[in-house]
Amino acid sequence: MDENPFADPNQVNPFMDPSVMQVSSQSTTVGAGLDDPFGAAAEPATVPVAPVISKPAPQPAVQPVSTGYNPPAPTGYGGSGGYGSQTASFNSQPPKQYGNEENMHKQKLVEDEFRKREEDLERRERQLREEQKRLEDARVYGDRVPNFPPIPAFFPCTPCVYHNIDFDIAPEHQLSVRRVFYHWQFTVFCYLFNFIVCLGMICALGTKAGSAFGLSLLYAGLFVPLSFLTWYRMLYNAVRLDSSMRYMLFFFMYGLQIFVSGIAALGFNSGGFAGWITAFKTMEDNKALGVLGIIVSLAWCANCLIAVYLIMQIHKTYRSTGQSMEKASGEFAASAGSNRNVAQAVLRSL
């Protein structure tokens, strides 16, 4: 073989030098003309010559012809448009978690249930606000149909006033107003019980108890409605309307009720009250009526003590709400000025 298949065609071969090739082309004999000292003819020695390697002829440079078509880059993990780029775009999205689908479904159900409960609570809160506003408007501007005293429909009389503590009175003052209302009911019981005892006295003693019976009938018929209108209803409207003037009128009229209860407990003779004095005097003639008189006296004493306790509690409420005599005077002046008859009377007096 003349050519080395593994040789680089561009590598320079040292044996290709012209001077070397000229020498290698001639046969050079070494030791010619020398005699063999042993008499043997010496054979000429030949110098080994390296094989001549021919250099391939250079090929002309050929420029590749552009056809206008650019083939795609080879696909693979390193290529910009190959499998590596597709893998990168695929991995840019979060992997789908197939193992947590059940947990995600449960979480979604819990969130939906929580959202429904929240919407239901908001709806109820909105309904409560609307109902509260409606009740407030009805309390101030609405029609207040009289419902007290509770009279059956077949009676010719009808209720006189509208009475509803839960509707008209603020929650923080309902207990005080309700206690005064119970005290008014107990006062009605005292008047009626006093009348019954005086009726028994006139039945048992005759004309000697006539004046006591007449006055007890007058007290029961007159003081029962007056006590409701003058002090209980006055407190009811004072708390409902937050009126200092009505508070002042209540204190005055309730003080008169305490005084009347004290007088009734004493029970002066022929005074219309079966108190202590009348009860002990009646016991000399009729012990049963005397015992009933003592019970009436105890009831009036309890009535007086309850009234003293309640007026002290109402006075605390009066102070805690910021009421004062100055506000009561201002309300009275405004009320008198708005009344045409009062205003004309004041102008005439000037």
C-alpha positions as CSV (number, residue, x, y, z in Angstrom):
1,M,0.0,0.0,0.0
2,D,1.3,3.4,-1.0
3,E,-0.9,5.5,1.2
4,N,-1.5,5.4,4.9
5,P,-5.3,5.3,5.4
6,F,-4.9,6.8,8.9
7,A,-2.6,9.7,7.9
8,D,-3.8,13.2,7.8
9,P,-3.7,14.5,4.2
10,N,-2.7,18.0,5.4
11,Q,0.2,16.8,7.6
12,V,3.6,17.4,6.1
13,N,5.6,14.2,5.5
14,P,9.4,14.6,6.1
15,F,10.2,12.0,3.5
16,M,8.5,14.1,0.9
17,D,11.4,16.7,1.0
18,P,13.0,16.8,-2.5
19,S,16.5,16.3,-1.2
20,V,15.5,13.2,0.7
21,M,13.7,11.8,-2.3
22,Q,16.7,12.4,-4.5
23,V,19.0,10.5,-2.2
24,S,16.5,7.7,-1.6
25,S,16.1,7.2,-5.3
26,Q,19.7,6.0,-5.8
27,S,21.1,2.8,-4.5
28,T,23.9,3.5,-2.0
29,T,26.4,0.7,-1.3
30,V,28.2,0.7,1.9
31,G,31.8,-0.8,2.3
32,A,32.7,-1.1,-1.4
33,G,36.5,-1.6,-2.1
34,L,37.2,-2.9,1.4
35,D,38.9,-6.4,1.6
36,D,37.7,-9.0,4.0
37,P,40.6,-9.8,6.4
38,F,39.5,-13.4,6.6
39,G,39.5,-13.8,2.8
40,A,35.8,-13.9,2.4
41,A,34.3,-11.7,-0.1
42,A,32.1,-9.2,1.6
43,E,28.7,-8.6,0.3
44,P,27.7,-5.1,-0.2
45,A,25.2,-3.8,2.5
46,T,22.2,-2.0,1.4
47,V,20.8,0.9,3.3
48,P,17.0,0.6,3.9
49,V,15.0,3.2,2.2
50,A,11.7,4.4,3.6
51,P,8.7,3.8,1.3
52,V,7.7,6.7,-0.7
53,I,4.3,8.0,0.2
54,S,2.6,10.0,-2.5
55,K,0.8,13.2,-1.6
56,P,-2.8,13.3,-2.8
57,A,-3.5,16.0,-5.4
58,P,-5.2,19.0,-3.8
59,Q,-8.9,19.3,-4.7
60,P,-10.4,22.6,-5.7
61,A,-12.6,24.3,-3.1
62,V,-16.3,23.9,-3.9
63,Q,-18.7,26.3,-2.3
64,P,-22.0,24.7,-1.2
65,V,-25.0,25.8,-3.2
66,S,-27.8,27.3,-1.1
67,T,-31.3,25.9,-2.1
68,G,-33.2,28.2,0.3
69,Y,-34.2,25.3,2.6
70,N,-32.9,25.2,6.1
71,P,-33.4,21.7,7.6
72,P,-34.5,21.6,11.2
73,A,-32.0,21.1,13.9
74,P,-31.6,17.5,15.0
75,T,-33.9,16.7,17.7
76,G,-32.5,15.7,21.0
77,Y,-32.0,16.8,24.6
78,G,-29.5,19.5,23.6
79,G,-31.3,21.0,20.6
80,S,-33.1,24.3,20.9
81,G,-36.1,23.1,19.0
82,G,-35.9,19.4,19.7
83,Y,-37.2,17.2,22.4
84,G,-35.4,19.2,25.1
85,S,-37.3,22.3,24.3
86,Q,-40.6,20.5,24.2
87,T,-39.9,18.9,27.5
88,A,-39.1,22.4,29.0
89,S,-42.4,23.8,27.8
90,F,-44.2,20.8,29.1
91,N,-42.6,21.1,32.5
92,S,-43.4,24.8,32.8
93,Q,-47.0,23.7,33.7
94,P,-47.6,22.2,37.2
95,P,-48.0,18.5,37.1
96,K,-51.4,17.2,37.6
97,Q,-51.7,15.6,41.0
98,Y,-53.8,12.5,40.4
99,G,-53.3,11.1,43.9
100,N,-54.9,14.2,45.6
101,E,-58.1,14.5,43.5
102,E,-60.2,13.1,46.4
103,N,-58.8,15.5,48.9
104,M,-59.2,18.4,46.5
105,H,-62.8,17.4,46.0
106,K,-63.5,17.3,49.7
107,Q,-61.8,20.7,50.2
108,K,-64.0,22.2,47.5
109,L,-67.1,20.8,49.2
110,V,-66.1,22.3,52.5
111,E,-65.4,25.6,50.9
112,D,-68.8,25.5,49.2
113,E,-70.6,24.7,52.5
114,F,-68.7,27.5,54.3
115,R,-69.7,29.9,51.6
116,K,-73.4,28.9,51.8
117,R,-73.4,29.3,55.6
118,E,-71.7,32.8,55.3
119,E,-74.4,33.9,52.7
120,D,-77.1,32.5,55.0
121,L,-75.8,34.5,58.0
122,E,-75.5,37.6,55.9
123,R,-79.1,37.2,54.7
124,R,-80.4,36.7,58.3
125,E,-78.4,39.7,59.5
126,R,-80.0,41.8,56.8
127,Q,-83.5,40.5,57.7
128,L,-82.9,41.4,61.3
129,R,-81.7,44.9,60.5
130,E,-84.8,45.4,58.3
131,E,-87.1,44.0,61.0
132,Q,-85.5,46.2,63.6
133,K,-85.9,49.3,61.4
134,R,-89.5,48.4,60.7
135,L,-90.2,48.0,64.4
136,E,-88.5,51.3,65.2
137,D,-90.5,53.1,62.5
138,A,-93.7,51.5,63.8
139,R,-92.8,52.5,67.3
140,V,-92.3,56.2,66.3
141,Y,-94.6,56.7,63.4
142,G,-96.8,53.6,63.1
143,D,-100.5,53.2,64.1
144,R,-100.7,52.3,67.8
145,V,-103.9,50.4,68.2
146,P,-105.1,50.5,71.8
147,N,-104.8,47.2,73.6
148,F,-105.1,48.0,77.3
149,P,-106.9,47.2,79.4
150,P,-107.6,43.8,77.8
151,I,-111.4,43.8,77.4
152,P,-113.3,41.0,75.7
153,A,-114.7,41.8,72.3
154,F,-118.4,41.3,73.4
155,F,-118.0,44.2,75.9
156,P,-119.4,47.5,74.8
157,C,-116.2,49.2,76.0
158,T,-112.9,49.1,74.1
159,P,-109.2,49.4,75.2
160,C,-108.0,52.9,75.9
161,V,-104.2,52.9,75.5
162,Y,-101.5,51.0,73.7
163,H,-99.3,49.1,76.1
164,N,-96.4,46.9,75.1
165,I,-93.3,46.9,77.2
166,D,-91.3,44.6,75.0
167,F,-92.0,46.7,71.9
168,D,-91.8,50.3,73.3
169,I,-89.2,50.1,76.1
170,A,-85.5,49.6,75.5
171,P,-84.1,46.3,76.8
172,E,-82.0,47.9,79.5
173,H,-85.1,49.7,81.1
174,Q,-87.7,47.0,80.6
175,L,-87.1,45.4,84.1
176,S,-87.6,48.7,85.9
177,V,-90.8,49.5,84.0
178,R,-92.1,46.0,84.4
179,R,-91.6,46.2,88.2
180,V,-93.5,49.4,88.4
181,F,-96.3,47.8,86.3
182,Y,-96.4,44.9,88.8
183,H,-96.6,47.4,91.6
184,W,-99.5,49.1,89.9
185,Q,-101.3,45.7,89.7
186,F,-100.6,45.2,93.4
187,T,-102.0,48.6,94.1
188,V,-105.2,47.7,92.3
189,F,-105.4,44.6,94.4
190,C,-105.1,46.7,97.6
191,Y,-107.9,49.1,96.5
192,L,-110.2,46.2,95.6
193,F,-109.4,44.2,98.8
194,N,-110.0,47.3,100.9
195,F,-113.4,47.8,99.2
196,I,-114.4,44.2,99.9
197,V,-113.5,44.5,103.6
198,C,-115.5,47.8,103.9
199,L,-118.4,46.1,102.1
200,G,-118.3,43.3,104.8
201,M,-118.2,45.9,107.5
202,I,-121.3,47.7,106.3
203,C,-123.0,44.3,106.0
204,A,-122.0,43.3,109.6
205,L,-122.1,46.6,111.4
206,G,-124.8,48.5,109.5
207,T,-124.8,52.2,109.1
208,K,-121.8,52.7,111.3
209,A,-119.5,51.7,108.5
210,G,-121.5,53.5,105.8
211,S,-119.0,56.3,105.3
212,A,-116.1,53.9,105.1
213,F,-117.9,51.8,102.5
214,G,-118.8,54.9,100.3
215,L,-115.2,56.2,100.4
216,S,-113.7,52.8,99.7
217,L,-116.0,52.6,96.6
218,L,-114.8,56.1,95.5
219,Y,-111.2,55.2,96.0
220,A,-111.5,52.0,94.0
221,G,-113.3,53.6,91.2
222,L,-111.2,56.8,91.0
223,F,-107.7,55.9,92.1
224,V,-107.3,52.8,90.1
225,P,-107.4,54.5,86.7
226,L,-105.7,57.6,88.0
227,S,-102.8,55.6,89.4
228,F,-102.3,54.1,86.0
229,L,-102.4,57.4,84.1
230,T,-100.7,59.6,86.6
231,W,-97.6,57.6,87.6
232,Y,-97.3,54.3,85.8
233,R,-98.2,55.7,82.3
234,M,-96.1,58.7,83.1
235,L,-93.0,56.5,83.7
236,Y,-93.8,54.4,80.6
237,N,-93.8,57.4,78.3
238,A,-90.8,59.0,80.1
239,V,-88.7,55.9,79.4
240,R,-90.1,55.4,75.9
241,L,-89.6,59.1,74.8
242,D,-86.6,59.8,77.1
243,S,-88.4,62.8,78.5
244,S,-87.0,64.6,81.6
245,M,-90.3,66.4,82.2
246,R,-92.3,63.2,82.4
247,Y,-89.7,61.8,84.8
248,M,-90.3,64.8,87.1
249,L,-94.1,64.3,86.9
250,F,-93.7,60.6,87.7
251,F,-91.6,61.4,90.8
252,F,-94.2,63.8,92.0
253,M,-97.2,61.6,91.4
254,Y,-95.4,58.5,92.7
255,G,-94.6,60.4,95.9
256,L,-98.3,61.1,96.3
257,Q,-99.0,57.4,95.9
258,I,-96.5,56.6,98.7
259,F,-98.3,59.1,100.9
260,V,-101.7,57.6,100.1
261,S,-100.4,54.1,100.9
262,G,-99.2,55.3,104.3
263,I,-102.5,56.9,105.1
264,A,-104.4,53.7,104.0
265,A,-102.1,51.5,106.2
266,L,-103.0,53.7,109.2
267,G,-106.7,53.4,108.4
268,F,-108.3,56.4,110.2
269,N,-111.8,55.9,111.5
270,S,-114.4,56.4,108.8
271,G,-111.7,57.4,106.3
272,G,-112.5,54.7,103.8
273,F,-109.5,52.6,104.5
274,A,-109.6,49.4,106.6
275,G,-106.1,50.1,108.1
276,W,-104.7,49.4,111.6
277,I,-107.0,51.7,113.5
278,T,-110.2,50.6,111.8
279,A,-109.2,46.9,111.9
280,F,-108.6,46.9,115.7
281,K,-111.8,48.9,116.3
282,T,-113.8,46.5,114.1
283,M,-112.3,43.5,115.9
284,E,-114.3,44.4,119.0
285,D,-117.6,43.8,117.1
286,N,-116.5,41.2,114.6
287,K,-113.2,39.4,114.8
288,A,-113.3,38.0,111.3
289,L,-113.6,41.4,109.8
290,G,-110.9,42.6,112.2
291,V,-108.5,39.9,110.9
292,L,-109.4,40.9,107.3
293,G,-108.7,44.5,108.2
294,I,-105.2,43.5,109.6
295,I,-104.5,41.7,106.3
296,V,-105.5,44.9,104.4
297,S,-103.2,47.0,106.7
298,L,-100.3,44.6,105.9
299,A,-100.9,44.9,102.2
300,W,-100.9,48.7,102.4
301,C,-97.7,48.6,104.4
302,A,-96.0,46.4,101.8
303,N,-97.3,48.6,99.1
304,C,-95.7,51.7,100.7
305,L,-92.4,49.9,101.2
306,I,-92.3,48.6,97.6
307,A,-93.1,52.1,96.3
308,V,-90.2,53.6,98.3
309,Y,-87.8,51.0,96.9
310,L,-88.9,51.4,93.3
311,I,-88.7,55.2,93.4
312,M,-85.1,54.9,94.5
313,Q,-84.3,52.5,91.6
314,I,-86.1,54.8,89.1
315,H,-84.1,57.8,90.4
316,K,-80.9,55.9,89.7
317,T,-82.1,55.2,86.2
318,Y,-83.0,58.8,85.8
319,R,-79.5,59.9,86.8
320,S,-77.8,57.3,84.6
321,T,-79.6,58.5,81.4
322,G,-78.4,62.0,81.8
323,Q,-81.7,63.6,82.7
324,S,-81.8,66.8,84.7
325,M,-84.0,69.6,86.0
326,E,-82.7,71.9,83.3
327,K,-83.8,69.5,80.5
328,A,-87.2,69.2,82.1
329,S,-87.6,73.0,82.2
330,G,-86.6,73.2,78.6
331,E,-89.0,70.5,77.6
332,F,-91.8,72.2,79.5
333,A,-91.0,75.6,77.9
334,A,-91.0,74.0,74.4
335,S,-94.3,72.2,75.1
336,A,-95.9,75.3,76.5
337,G,-94.7,77.4,73.6
338,S,-96.1,74.9,71.0
339,N,-99.5,75.1,72.7
340,R,-101.5,78.0,71.2
341,N,-103.8,78.4,74.2
342,V,-100.9,78.6,76.7
343,A,-99.0,81.0,74.5
344,Q,-102.0,83.3,74.3
345,A,-102.6,83.2,78.0
346,V,-98.9,84.1,78.7
347,L,-99.2,87.1,76.2
348,R,-102.3,88.3,77.9
349,S,-100.6,88.2,81.3
350,L,-97.8,90.4,80.1
